[in-house]
Amino acid sequence: MKGIVVYDTSYGNTKKIGETIAETLKESGLDVDVFYVRDVKKLSGKDYDFLVLGSPTKFGTMSFAVRGFLGKVKSEEWMNKPFAAFDTENPENVERAQAENKEWSAAEKIAQRLREKKMNQLMPVLKALVIGQKGPIVDGEIERTKDYARQFATKLK
Ligand SMILES: Cc1cc2nc3c(=O)[nH]c(=O)nc-3n(C[C@H](O)[C@H](O)[C@H](O)COP(=O)(O)O)c2cc1C
């Protein structure tokens, strides 16, 4: 089974989460390509069995580059294929979303778009916590990311 992990990043934190997911999936025996979103020139569902897509949260949603990438995910090719979505965001963002009962997470918005394309969401989204705009990633989040990827791998098999 072969998948593609795609991430956007400005300061490297979302890259680190995406690469951690890709490495963990490989350790679980899956074949994985990992790309910075702007490096994905062509995307064909014929080449992959699953998609993992992640973005830094910007103004409560995904980055422009990830929004553009979603346009390349053709429903005809990706329908019924499994996906997972992740983001990086600040702890205050999670608190705000809970207080307002509203989504401010890039990952939730990615997941919604992929569900609209009739893809199969195997897992709740992963919201990896970072401090401020540049990071660092909050302690324990890399281990939580590995656990998340292991669970995703189990569900894929
Ligand atoms: C222009 C801008 C807007 C942002 N808006 C949010 C936001 O709405 N919620 C949030 O939690 N973090 C916000 N952040 C912080 C980003 O989530 C953080 O910079 C990102 O997770 C870091 O990931 P990266 O290193 O991969 O770029 C914002 C950052 C920038 C630069």
The ligand as an SDF file (V2000), in Angstrom:
LIG
                    3D

 31 33  0  0  0  0  0  0  0  0999 V2000
   -0.2960   35.0300    9.3980 C   0  0  0  0  0  0  0  0  0  0  0  0
   -0.4560   34.0070   10.4850 C   0  0  0  0  0  0  0  0  0  0  0  0
   -1.7100   33.7090   10.9840 C   0  0  0  0  0  0  0  0  0  0  0  0
   -1.8670   32.7440   11.9970 C   0  0  0  0  0  0  0  0  0  0  0  0
   -3.1100   32.4510   12.4530 N   0  0  0  0  0  0  0  0  0  0  0  0
   -3.2500   31.4800   13.4130 C   0  0  0  0  0  0  0  0  0  0  0  0
   -4.5360   31.1000   13.8850 C   0  0  0  0  0  0  0  0  0  0  0  0
   -5.5630   31.6020   13.4480 O   0  0  0  0  0  0  0  0  0  0  0  0
   -4.5880   30.1280   14.8260 N   0  0  0  0  0  0  0  0  0  0  0  0
   -3.4810   29.5140   15.3210 C   0  0  0  0  0  0  0  0  0  0  0  0
   -3.5820   28.6500   16.1730 O   0  0  0  0  0  0  0  0  0  0  0  0
   -2.2590   29.8550   14.8950 N   0  0  0  0  0  0  0  0  0  0  0  0
   -2.1240   30.8290   13.9610 C   0  0  0  0  0  0  0  0  0  0  0  0
   -0.8730   31.1500   13.5130 N   0  0  0  0  0  0  0  0  0  0  0  0
    0.2770   30.4370   14.0470 C   0  0  0  0  0  0  0  0  0  0  0  0
    0.5820   29.2890   13.1100 C   0  0  0  0  0  0  0  0  0  0  0  0
   -0.3260   28.2370   13.3080 O   0  0  0  0  0  0  0  0  0  0  0  0
    2.0260   28.8380   13.2540 C   0  0  0  0  0  0  0  0  0  0  0  0
    2.8210   29.8700   12.7200 O   0  0  0  0  0  0  0  0  0  0  0  0
    2.2680   27.5530   12.5110 C   0  0  0  0  0  0  0  0  0  0  0  0
    1.6100   26.5030   13.1470 O   0  0  0  0  0  0  0  0  0  0  0  0
    3.7290   27.2380   12.4250 C   0  0  0  0  0  0  0  0  0  0  0  0
    3.8500   26.1910   11.5090 O   0  0  0  0  0  0  0  0  0  0  0  0
    5.0240   26.2260   10.4460 P   0  0  0  0  0  0  0  0  0  0  0  0
    6.3030   26.3100   11.2080 O   0  0  0  0  0  0  0  0  0  0  0  0
    4.8950   24.9320    9.7210 O   0  0  0  0  0  0  0  0  0  0  0  0
    4.8240   27.3990    9.5340 O   0  0  0  0  0  0  0  0  0  0  0  0
   -0.7100   32.0870   12.5120 C   0  0  0  0  0  0  0  0  0  0  0  0
    0.5450   32.3870   11.9830 C   0  0  0  0  0  0  0  0  0  0  0  0
    0.6830   33.3280   10.9930 C   0  0  0  0  0  0  0  0  0  0  0  0
    2.0570   33.6180   10.4520 C   0  0  0  0  0  0  0  0  0  0  0  0
  1  2  1  0
  2  3  1  0
  2 30  2  0
  3  4  2  0
  4  5  1  0
  4 28  1  0
  5  6  2  0
  6  7  1  0
  6 13  1  0
  7  8  2  0
  7  9  1  0
  9 10  1  0
 10 11  2  0
 10 12  1  0
 12 13  2  0
 13 14  1  0
 14 15  1  0
 14 28  1  0
 15 16  1  0
 16 17  1  0
 16 18  1  0
 18 19  1  0
 18 20  1  0
 20 21  1  0
 20 22  1  0
 22 23  1  0
 23 24  1  0
 24 25  2  0
 24 26  1  0
 24 27  1  0
 28 29  2  0
 29 30  1  0
 30 31  1  0
M  END
$$$$
